[in-house]
């Protein structure tokens, strides 16, 4: 779980750094989304090992991602709210997933070493 969190954390940090040039930040955000969805699917393979809090965080992230994806199919991207939907909401969801993987890593680490 530590590796999943590190991949997620560093891809998020790199995306934030690339946002200094807005164009590269947007491109990096596309890759970040792909990485995070892949990591979320990977985490669902370990579903039975998670406690209720970890499951809740993973489900919230998944629901937020699906809702955002469905909103992207509407005309909201052509409205005055486009910058919010292009920059702020995706990075907020990505930040929440970094927090989710951190909590999964932390609790998994504590469980591993406290059960010995």
N, C-alpha and C positions, 0 to 999 in steps of 0.2 A: 504494500500500500504506500510505502514511502516513495517508491519510484514513480507511481502514478501521481502523487502529490507534487513531486519535484518537476516532472514534465509539465504538469498543469501550471504550476507557479511560474516557471521560467518562460513558458510560452506567453503567459499573461503579462509578465514584466517586459518581455521583448516587444509585445504589441503596444504597451503603454509608451515605451521609448520611441517606437516608430511613429507614434502619433505626433511627435514633434514636427514631422512632415506629414501632413494630414493624408496625403495620397498613399504613402507606404503603410500608414497606420490602418487605413481601410482595407488594404490588401492583406496585411497581417491578421486583421480581424476575421477575414474569411478563413484563413488557415487555423486560427485559434478556435473558431467555431467547429471546424472539422475535427480538430484534435480533441476538443472537449466532448463532443458527441461520441466519438470513438471511445474515450475514457469512460464515459457514463455507461455505454453498452458493456464495456469490460467490467465495470463495477457491478452491474446487474447480474453478472455471472457469479458473483460472491454474495448474492442477496441473503442467503441463509446464514451467513457468518456475521451479519450486521445486527446491531441492537436496534430497538425501535427508533431511537433518535437519529441514527445514521440512515435508516430506511426513510424516515420522514424527510430529511434533508435531500436525499436523492430523488424522492418523488416530487418534492417542491421544485427542484431544479428541472426535472423532466417536464413537469406541467408548464413551468414558465417558458421553457424552450419551445414546446409545442404551441402554446398560445402566441408567442412572438412569431413563430413561423407562419401560423395562420393569419396573423395580422399583416404580415408582409405580402400576402396574396391580395389584400384589399387595396383600395386607393389611398390609404392613409399616408403612403410614402410620397404621394404627390401633393400633400397638403403643407400647411405652414409648420406642422409638427415633424416634418421629415428629419431635421437635424437631431431631434430627440430620439426618433426611431432608428436613425442610422448610427449615432455615436453613443448616446447615454444609456439607452436601455440594453443594447447588446453587451456593453462593457460592465454594466451593473449585474446582469445575469452571469457573465463570465466571472466577475469578482465573487459572486455568491457560490459558484462552483469551486473556486479556489478555497473558499472557506469550508465548503462541504468536504472536499478531499483532505483538508487539514484536520477537520474533526474526525474523519474516518481514520486517518493515519495516527492521530493522537490516541484515540480510544483503542485502536488495534494494537499500538505499541504498548500501552499500559496493560492491556489484557494479556499480551504475550509475555511480558516480564513479571507481572504480578501473579501469574498462574503457575510459575515454576516452583 
